[in-house]
Amino acid sequence: MSRVRTVLRWLLPVVILGVAAAVTALLVATRPEVPAEPAQEQAWPVTTVHVEVAAHRPVLRLQGFLESPASATLTAAVNADVSAVPVREGDIAALGDALVHLDDEEQRLALEEREADVAELRSQRRVEEQRIEMDRQELAWEEELLTLFDREVDRLEDLSRDQFASPQDLDRAQQERTRQRLAVAQRRFAVNTAGQRLEQLDARLERARALRDRTSLDLARTTVRAPFDARVAEVLVAPGDRVAPGEPLLQLYDVSALEVRATVPRHALGPMRLAAAGAGVDATAEIDGQRVPVALSRFSGRAEPGQGGVDALFGVTSRGDELVLGRFASLEVLLPPEPDSMLLPFEALYDAGRVYRVEDGRMQAVDVQRLGQASLPDGERGVLVRAPGLSAGDRVVSTQIPQAMDGVRVQVMEQ
């Protein structure tokens, strides 16, 4: 009896498992056939833009640095001590403002000496004029006296022939006449050379006046003033320094003559030169977060070997009191309009030369010619292209999707 119970204990689970397996097999064999659903083609969600064909102005973006053709290093004109420096680096100075004061005591003393030289020569000229007038009068007197001596000699000669005058008296009279002739010659020479003596005095007087004026100019130069509206770039001296002529005092630059130097790539040189010859080239520079209007002034006269373009100089059209030399500048240059061009977002461009038009819910590739960049209506940057295969009103995909190709199905999303 115990053996039967043991067999049943082991056999019952096996029977249950067998029955379950048989029922499962029966259910699988008798299940109804369900037809398979065909796989659906994936549609990529995209956004599109409508093509507008018009004349758009490309925007050329350049990078450069701020400089000034009107920068100067002011130097000392005289030997002097620096007495005061009323400006500091970075200060704005107007035309004529005092920048450096030099001790002027030495120049004042020198000017007084030169003034005395001029006064002395003026006095000498007045004396010389009086002497010349006196020489003219004395010449007339000397000539009258010579006439008397001639008569006396003639009289004594007549008397001597008649034995009424001694030879000694005649010799004495002839000697007096000779001396008088010499006096007349000397006085006549003085009168004849009066003009030359006055010219010599005038030349000495002019030289003295020039030295006085130069000393006066040196005195004025002891105060160094701004030659134009300027910003002080660097101060090189301090009160107490001794400076010599030609020694640098400070450096400054004209705040109304600032320029941005930027290299224009080769492909943009032609359009920019054409625009410069016409209405000009306008641009905007961003310097230290400040947008500054600039205009093309000229192109550089030389280019470095291997340089990929030519430097262009854009003049700042407004005063640049807050601009600092050497700062980096980012420029946006408006080029002449490109006819029959289309402005698209950068996301619409594939492989740098292809866009996709949406036709019947599928993508269709169109080759384009890239013309540059331009600003979209929302202020963002876009790509400017020309494509004969596109027409106004066409819808172009403006979303980047992987494995884009002809015929890919897309679903246009509402923007």
C-alpha positions as a printed Julia matrix, in Angstrom:
415×3 Matrix{Float64}:
   0.0     0.0     0.0
   2.86    2.32    0.82
   4.47    1.5    -2.54
   1.28    2.55   -4.4
   1.23    5.84   -2.54
   4.85    6.53   -3.44
   4.21    5.84   -7.14
   1.15    8.13   -7.15
   3.12   10.88   -5.45
   5.68   10.93   -8.27
   3.34   10.18  -11.16
   0.69   12.86  -10.46
   2.85   15.92  -11.26
   4.06   14.31  -14.47
   0.49   13.66  -15.57
  -0.51   17.26  -14.8
   2.42   18.69  -16.81
   1.62   16.41  -19.74
  -2.04   17.44  -19.79
  -1.04   21.14  -19.7
   1.38   20.69  -22.59
  -1.25   18.9   -24.64
  -3.79   21.67  -24.05
  -1.23   24.34  -25.03
  -0.34   22.53  -28.23
  -4.01   22.19  -29.08
  -4.61   25.93  -28.59
  -1.65   26.89  -30.78
  -2.72   24.5   -33.52
  -6.3    25.75  -33.58
  -5.61   29.62  -33.35
  -7.06   31.8   -36.15
  -4.71   33.25  -38.85
  -4.11   37.1   -38.48
  -2.94   38.91  -41.69
   0.41   40.87  -41.29
   0.23   44.69  -41.58
   2.58   46.25  -44.18
   5.43   48.54  -42.77
   4.67   52.28  -43.12
   7.33   54.73  -44.63
   8.73   57.18  -42.08
   7.92   60.87  -42.64
  10.52   63.3   -41.22
   9.05   66.35  -39.47
  10.53   69.51  -41.04
   9.95   73.24  -41.26
  10.02   75.15  -44.53
  10.5    78.69  -45.8
   9.02   80.27  -48.9
  11.46   81.4   -51.55
  11.52   85.13  -52.37
  13.56   86.17  -55.41
  14.84   89.74  -55.16
  17.99   91.89  -55.1
  19.58   91.3   -51.7
  22.72   92.98  -50.33
  25.31   90.49  -49.1
  26.91   91.14  -45.73
  30.67   90.57  -45.59
  31.99   89.91  -42.1
  35.55   91.0   -41.42
  37.82   91.21  -38.42
  40.34   93.92  -37.74
  41.91   96.27  -35.24
  41.47   99.93  -34.39
  44.26  102.34  -35.33
  44.76  106.01  -36.13
  46.8   107.69  -38.87
  46.86  110.84  -36.72
  48.85  109.62  -33.73
  51.7   111.76  -32.44
  54.54  111.69  -29.94
  54.99  115.17  -28.47
  58.59  116.07  -27.6
  60.34  118.8   -25.64
  61.55  121.85  -27.6
  63.94  123.23  -24.95
  66.13  122.18  -22.06
  63.94  122.53  -18.99
  62.57  120.83  -15.91
  59.05  119.37  -15.97
  56.97  121.44  -13.55
  53.51  119.87  -14.01
  51.65  117.22  -16.02
  47.91  118.02  -15.78
  46.76  115.01  -17.85
  46.88  111.27  -17.3
  46.83  108.28  -19.59
  43.41  107.86  -21.18
  42.3   111.48  -20.69
  40.52  113.33  -23.5
  42.1   116.67  -24.44
  40.62  119.33  -26.69
  42.61  121.29  -29.23
  44.9   123.72  -27.38
  44.57  122.15  -23.93
  47.76  122.21  -21.83
  49.29  118.75  -21.49
  52.74  119.36  -19.96
  54.19  122.45  -18.25
  57.97  123.0   -18.38
  59.81  125.45  -16.11
  60.04  128.68  -18.15
  62.47  130.7   -15.99
  65.48  130.04  -18.23
  63.54  130.97  -21.33
  62.22  134.18  -19.75
  65.75  135.31  -18.9
  66.94  134.46  -22.4
  64.04  136.43  -23.87
  64.92  139.49  -21.77
  68.49  139.26  -23.05
  67.3   139.08  -26.66
  64.97  142.03  -26.12
  67.93  144.04  -24.79
  69.98  143.16  -27.89
  67.19  144.43  -30.13
  66.85  147.66  -28.15
  70.61  148.24  -28.29
  70.74  147.83  -32.07
  67.76  150.13  -32.54
  69.6   152.77  -30.54
  72.76  152.23  -32.59
  70.79  152.76  -35.79
  69.35  156.03  -34.56
  72.85  157.21  -33.62
  74.14  156.15  -37.02
  71.39  158.1   -38.78
  72.39  161.22  -36.81
  76.07  160.61  -37.62
  75.27  160.35  -41.33
  73.42  163.65  -41.23
  76.33  165.23  -39.41
  78.79  163.8   -41.97
  76.81  165.43  -44.79
  76.95  168.82  -43.07
  80.64  168.48  -42.21
  81.42  167.44  -45.8
  79.97  170.75  -47.02
  82.03  172.63  -44.47
  85.2   170.7   -45.3
  84.7   171.41  -49.02
  84.28  175.15  -48.3
  87.43  175.06  -46.21
  89.29  173.27  -49.02
  88.2   176.01  -51.41
  89.72  178.59  -49.08
  92.96  176.61  -48.89
  93.08  176.46  -52.69
  92.7   180.23  -52.9
  95.38  180.73  -50.28
  97.83  178.55  -52.16
  97.05  180.36  -55.43
  97.6   183.72  -53.75
 100.89  182.68  -52.21
 102.08  181.28  -55.52
 101.39  184.63  -57.2
 103.17  186.49  -54.41
 106.06  184.06  -54.47
 106.65  184.7   -58.18
 106.86  188.45  -57.41
 109.14  187.81  -54.44
 106.45  189.06  -52.02
 106.01  185.72  -50.17
 108.59  183.36  -48.74
 108.8   179.76  -49.97
 108.18  178.56  -46.43
 104.75  180.24  -46.37
 103.88  178.62  -49.69
 104.99  175.18  -48.49
 103.0   175.56  -45.32
  99.87  176.52  -47.25
 100.27  173.6   -49.65
 100.59  171.18  -46.7
  97.43  172.57  -45.13
  95.59  172.2   -48.44
  96.76  168.55  -48.75
  95.56  167.75  -45.26
  92.24  169.36  -46.02
  91.89  167.36  -49.22
  92.44  164.18  -47.15
  89.79  165.3   -44.66
  87.33  165.97  -47.49
  88.02  162.52  -48.99
  87.44  160.82  -45.65
  84.24  162.76  -45.03
  82.98  162.04  -48.56
  83.73  158.31  -48.04
  81.71  158.37  -44.83
  78.78  159.99  -46.64
  79.0   157.61  -49.61
  79.06  154.49  -47.39
  76.24  155.62  -45.13
  73.74  153.33  -46.85
  75.96  150.26  -46.4
  76.43  151.01  -42.71
  72.68  151.29  -42.26
  72.17  148.0   -44.13
  74.67  146.29  -41.83
  72.88  147.61  -38.79
  69.53  146.55  -40.24
  70.86  143.03  -40.83
  72.15  142.83  -37.26
  68.81  144.14  -36.06
  66.89  141.54  -38.08
  69.12  138.79  -36.72
  68.53  140.01  -33.19
  64.79  140.13  -33.79
  64.84  136.58  -35.18
  66.72  135.36  -32.12
  64.24  137.19  -29.92
  61.28  135.65  -31.75
  62.84  132.19  -31.54
  63.37  132.63  -27.83
  59.77  133.83  -27.5
  58.65  130.72  -29.38
  60.73  128.54  -27.07
  59.09  130.28  -24.13
  55.65  129.48  -25.55
  56.73  125.88  -26.08
  57.36  125.43  -22.39
  53.62  124.76  -22.27
  52.97  121.71  -24.45
  49.45  121.85  -25.88
  47.24  119.36  -27.73
  47.63  119.8   -31.52
  44.12  118.35  -32.08
  41.22  116.79  -30.19
  43.03  113.8   -28.78
  43.12  110.96  -26.3
  46.3   110.55  -24.28
  47.76  107.12  -24.99
  50.83  107.29  -22.74
  52.53  109.81  -20.43
  56.32  109.47  -20.49
  57.45  112.13  -17.95
  56.65  113.27  -14.44
  57.18  116.54  -12.52
  60.85  117.01  -11.66
  62.23  115.29  -14.75
  64.87  117.16  -16.76
  64.2   116.99  -20.48
  66.27  117.93  -23.51
  65.12  119.05  -26.97
  63.58  116.12  -28.83
  62.92  114.02  -25.73
  59.43  112.38  -25.81
  56.89  113.7   -23.32
  53.66  111.86  -24.16
  51.81  110.02  -26.92
  48.3   110.79  -28.15
  45.98  110.17  -31.08
  43.19  112.06  -32.81
  39.79  110.77  -31.63
  38.15  112.12  -34.79
  40.5   110.24  -37.16
  40.14  106.62  -36.07
  40.23  103.75  -38.56
  39.66  100.0   -38.53
  42.17   97.99  -40.55
  40.75   94.68  -41.8
  41.84   92.23  -44.49
  39.34   91.87  -47.34
  39.4    88.37  -48.91
  40.22   88.08  -52.58
  36.7    87.17  -53.71
  35.23   90.35  -52.19
  37.8    92.81  -53.54
  36.02   93.32  -56.86
  32.57   94.13  -55.46
  34.06   96.38  -52.79
  36.19   98.34  -55.27
  33.15   98.71  -57.53
  31.04   99.98  -54.65
  33.8   102.32  -53.46
  33.93  103.91  -56.92
  30.18  104.51  -56.76
  28.09  105.39  -53.74
  30.69  104.13  -51.28
  30.81  101.21  -48.87
  29.02  101.48  -45.52
  29.69   99.14  -42.65
  29.18   98.7   -38.93
  31.96   97.81  -36.51
  31.44   96.25  -33.11
  34.19   97.29  -30.7
  34.02   96.31  -27.04
  30.28   95.74  -27.38
  29.69   99.15  -28.96
  28.32   99.35  -32.5
  30.1   102.1   -34.45
  29.26  103.25  -38.0
  32.25  103.16  -40.36
  32.82  103.75  -44.08
  35.47  102.43  -46.45
  38.15  105.09  -46.76
  40.8   103.41  -48.91
  42.73  100.22  -49.57
  46.27   99.63  -48.38
  49.04  100.24  -50.88
  50.8    96.96  -50.14
  50.13   93.37  -49.12
  52.37   90.92  -47.33
  53.58   87.85  -49.25
  51.08   85.03  -48.84
  48.35   87.33  -47.56
  44.95   86.12  -48.72
  43.62   89.57  -49.52
  44.26   93.29  -49.19
  43.93   95.45  -46.1
  41.07   97.95  -46.19
  40.85  100.98  -43.93
  37.39  101.92  -42.65
  37.09  105.39  -41.16
  34.99  105.86  -38.03
  32.35  108.4   -39.03
  31.75  109.7   -35.5
  34.0   110.83  -32.66
  35.55  107.91  -30.84
  36.1   109.29  -27.35
  35.5   105.86  -25.8
  37.46  103.84  -28.37
  40.96  102.6   -27.58
  43.71  102.01  -30.13
  44.58   98.39  -30.81
  41.18   96.99  -29.82
  39.65   94.14  -31.82
  36.79   95.07  -34.17
  34.2    92.89  -35.89
  32.82   94.46  -39.07
  29.68   93.89  -41.1
  30.13   95.33  -44.59
  27.17   95.84  -46.94
  28.15   94.85  -50.49
  26.29   95.88  -53.68
  22.92   94.12  -54.23
  22.91   90.7   -55.93
  20.03   90.48  -58.44
  17.79   87.38  -58.57
  19.08   86.14  -55.22
  17.34   84.28  -52.4
  17.86   84.63  -48.67
  17.56   81.38  -46.7
  18.43   80.27  -43.16
  21.71   78.41  -42.8
  19.78   75.26  -41.8
  18.42   75.05  -45.35
  21.89   74.57  -46.87
  23.24   71.04  -47.32
  26.79   70.2   -48.41
  27.51   73.93  -48.9
  25.78   73.91  -52.3
  22.4    72.18  -52.18
  18.92   72.83  -50.8
  15.78   70.68  -50.83
  12.46   71.78  -52.2
   9.26   70.1   -50.93
   7.2    68.57  -53.76
   4.17   66.38  -52.95
   5.46   65.7   -49.46
   8.91   64.61  -50.62
  12.33   66.29  -50.77
  13.73   67.31  -54.13
  17.41   68.4   -54.34
  18.28   71.72  -56.03
  21.86   72.94  -56.59
  22.54   76.55  -55.58
  25.34   79.09  -55.96
  26.38   80.55  -52.65
  26.77   84.35  -52.79
  27.52   85.16  -49.18
  25.63   86.05  -46.06
  22.84   88.49  -45.29
  20.58   89.4   -42.41
  17.21   87.69  -42.09
  14.12   89.7   -41.1
  14.51   88.51  -37.5
  18.09   89.82  -37.38
  19.72   86.4   -37.56
  22.32   85.61  -40.17
  21.24   83.78  -43.3
  22.84   82.48  -46.48
  22.39   84.29  -49.78
  22.14   82.0   -52.82
  21.21   82.03  -56.49
  19.4    78.98  -57.91
  17.88   78.83  -61.41
  16.0    75.71  -60.29
  14.01   77.6   -57.66
  11.11   79.94  -58.24
   9.39   82.49  -56.08
   6.94   80.8   -53.72
   8.72   77.42  -53.62
   8.95   75.8   -50.22
  12.49   74.9   -49.11
  13.29   72.64  -46.17
  14.81   74.69  -43.33
  15.52   71.77  -40.99
  18.67   69.65  -40.98
  17.77   65.93  -41.11
  20.13   62.94  -41.33
  20.56   61.12  -44.63
  18.79   63.81  -46.64
  18.32   62.8   -50.26
  15.92   62.98  -53.17
  12.53   61.4   -52.49
  12.68   61.32  -48.7
   9.17   61.74  -47.31
   8.68   64.72  -45.02
   5.89   66.17  -42.93
   5.8    69.97  -42.9
   5.33   71.24  -39.34
   3.56   74.43  -38.44
   6.07   77.12  -37.39
